[in-house]
Amino acid sequence: MPIKKAAKKYMRVTAKNTIRNKVANGVVKSAIKKTREAVAAGKIDEAQETLKKAIKALDKAVAKKIVKKNTAARKKSRLNAFVKKAALKK
């Protein structure tokens, strides 16, 4: 355990930020997972709707500096390509 007052405060700040980051990451991961599950089930319309939500969640995570800009762009691109490929097959 820290002894100095500033170190104790930094521990509290880190704990608060960790919780905030986990919530935002959970929203992103669940949105991506729902999109992939919709494609796997063959529900293209639902997949396109959840894709929009996933993109929005990724953009919010970038704005809060939880996910790097390029990481979000990569995830959005791959997810969009996945949905598009499934839509073309149908």
Buried (B, 14 or more C-beta within 10 A) or exposed (E): EEEEEEEEEEEEEEEEEEEEBEEBBEBBEBBBEBBBEBBEEEBBEBBBBBBEBBBEBBBBBBEEEBBEEEEBEEBBEEBBEBBBEBEEEE
